[in-house]
Amino acid sequence: QLAAMAAVGHQYVTMVLAMEAMFSSIGGAIGQAIAAAIWTGAFPEKLARYLPAEEQGNLTNIYGALAVQLSYPMGSPTRHAIAQAYGATQRLMLITATAILAVGVVSIFLWRDINVKHIKQVKGTVI
């Protein structure tokens, strides 16, 4: 926000902050949509891969309810398979988020270098 405010005149600060908030919300929605797509696409597949053969029939119940997932005792092969599926799916989400973040970090180098010490303050009462 500071970079956006420093790049415009005083009369445009509110507009720039509103646009920054709008693009931030849009970016957040896009990120959540991508994460949901990865989760719904990868988690069931990973769960099917890691579940023991005797639990394959319960795949839909296990996938659909956290209470069912937590009902398996710690250390059991099924609980371990569920945790492994969670970890593998989270890994995919992390890789995707890091790749998208890399684009954002590279774009920072395109910002204009603004020395805020040389920006004159607006005198008087600003409404």
Secondary structure, DSSP 8 states (H G I E B T S, - for coil): -HHHHHTS-GGGHHHHHHHHHHHHHHHHHHHHHHHHHHHHHHHHHHHHHHS-GGGGGGHHHHHH-HHHHHHS-TTSHHHHHHHHHHHHHHHHHHHHHHHHHHHHHHHHTTS----GGGS----S---
